[in-house]
Amino acid sequence: MTNTTMTLNYILLQAATDDGGWLSQLLIFGGIALVFYFFMIRPQQKKQKEQRTFIEGVKKGDFVVTIGGLHGKVTDVEGDTILLEVDRGVRIKIEKSSVSMDATKRVAKK
């Protein structure tokens, strides 16, 4: 046998004995996917659920802050819209989805 043939056989034998390589790679990728899920996807889903629950719970008399920064008192809730009083006699109609849960809670703490 020539030196090249022996080297080729040696490489092929090493490749043939590495049976668990794909399994370890699969476990690593699975672990990465789990970490990604628990640190990125799950918290985002939880926050979206809290936002949805907050918007559904908005009722007449609540003070809210919109995503655009408008502060006001809810005077009427009609389906997907809210009538918001921003000053005495000044009312605007906004979508429920434009109410910010985070900003509203931040203002309520003050």
C-alpha positions as CSV (number, residue, x, y, z in Angstrom):
1,M,0.0,0.0,0.0
2,T,1.1,3.5,-0.7
3,N,1.2,6.3,1.8
4,T,-1.8,8.0,0.2
5,T,-3.9,4.9,0.4
6,M,-3.0,4.3,4.0
7,T,-3.9,7.9,4.9
8,L,-7.2,7.6,3.0
9,N,-8.0,4.3,4.9
10,Y,-7.1,6.0,8.2
11,I,-9.5,8.9,7.5
12,L,-12.3,6.6,6.4
13,L,-11.9,4.4,9.5
14,Q,-12.1,7.4,11.7
15,A,-15.3,8.6,10.0
16,A,-16.8,5.2,10.3
17,T,-16.2,5.0,14.1
18,D,-17.9,8.3,14.8
19,D,-21.4,6.9,15.2
20,G,-22.6,9.2,17.9
21,G,-21.7,12.4,16.1
22,W,-25.1,13.2,14.6
23,L,-26.8,12.3,17.9
24,S,-24.6,14.7,19.9
25,Q,-25.3,17.4,17.3
26,L,-29.0,16.8,17.5
27,L,-28.9,17.1,21.3
28,I,-26.9,20.4,21.1
29,F,-29.4,21.9,18.6
30,G,-32.3,20.7,20.7
31,G,-30.8,22.3,23.8
32,I,-30.3,25.5,21.9
33,A,-33.9,25.4,20.8
34,L,-35.1,24.9,24.4
35,V,-33.0,27.8,25.7
36,F,-34.3,30.0,22.8
37,Y,-37.9,29.0,23.7
38,F,-37.7,29.6,27.4
39,F,-35.8,32.9,27.2
40,M,-37.3,34.5,24.1
41,I,-40.6,33.0,22.9
42,R,-42.3,32.1,26.1
43,P,-41.9,35.5,27.8
44,Q,-43.1,37.2,24.7
45,Q,-46.2,35.0,24.6
46,K,-46.9,35.7,28.2
47,K,-46.6,39.5,27.7
48,Q,-49.0,39.4,24.7
49,K,-51.5,37.4,26.8
50,E,-51.3,40.0,29.6
51,Q,-51.7,42.9,27.1
52,R,-54.8,41.2,25.6
53,T,-56.3,40.6,29.1
54,F,-55.6,44.2,30.1
55,I,-57.3,45.6,26.9
56,E,-60.3,43.4,27.3
57,G,-60.6,44.6,30.9
58,V,-60.6,48.3,30.1
59,K,-64.0,49.8,31.3
60,K,-65.7,53.1,31.7
61,G,-64.0,55.3,34.2
62,D,-60.4,53.9,33.8
63,F,-57.5,56.2,33.2
64,V,-55.3,54.9,30.4
65,V,-52.3,56.0,28.3
66,T,-52.2,55.2,24.6
67,I,-49.2,54.0,22.7
68,G,-48.9,57.6,21.3
69,G,-48.7,59.0,24.8
70,L,-52.2,60.4,25.2
71,H,-53.5,60.3,28.8
72,G,-57.2,60.2,29.4
73,K,-60.3,58.8,31.1
74,V,-62.4,56.1,29.3
75,T,-65.9,57.4,28.9
76,D,-67.3,54.7,26.7
77,V,-66.3,51.3,25.3
78,E,-67.9,50.2,22.0
79,G,-66.6,46.9,20.6
80,D,-63.0,47.5,19.5
81,T,-63.1,51.2,20.1
82,I,-62.8,53.4,23.1
83,L,-64.1,57.0,23.6
84,L,-61.4,58.7,25.6
85,E,-61.8,62.1,27.3
86,V,-58.4,63.9,27.2
87,D,-59.7,67.2,28.6
88,R,-63.0,68.6,29.7
89,G,-65.3,68.3,26.7
90,V,-62.6,66.9,24.4
91,R,-63.2,63.3,23.5
92,I,-61.5,61.2,20.9
93,K,-62.3,57.8,19.6
94,I,-59.4,55.3,19.6
95,E,-58.8,51.6,18.9
96,K,-58.5,49.4,22.0
97,S,-55.3,48.0,20.6
98,S,-53.7,51.4,20.9
99,V,-53.9,51.4,24.8
100,S,-50.5,50.7,26.3
101,M,-50.6,48.4,29.4
102,D,-47.0,49.3,30.4
103,A,-47.4,53.1,30.2
104,T,-50.8,52.9,32.0
105,K,-49.3,50.9,34.8
106,R,-46.3,53.2,35.0
107,V,-48.5,56.3,35.3
108,A,-50.8,54.5,37.9
109,K,-47.8,53.9,40.2
110,K,-47.0,57.6,40.4
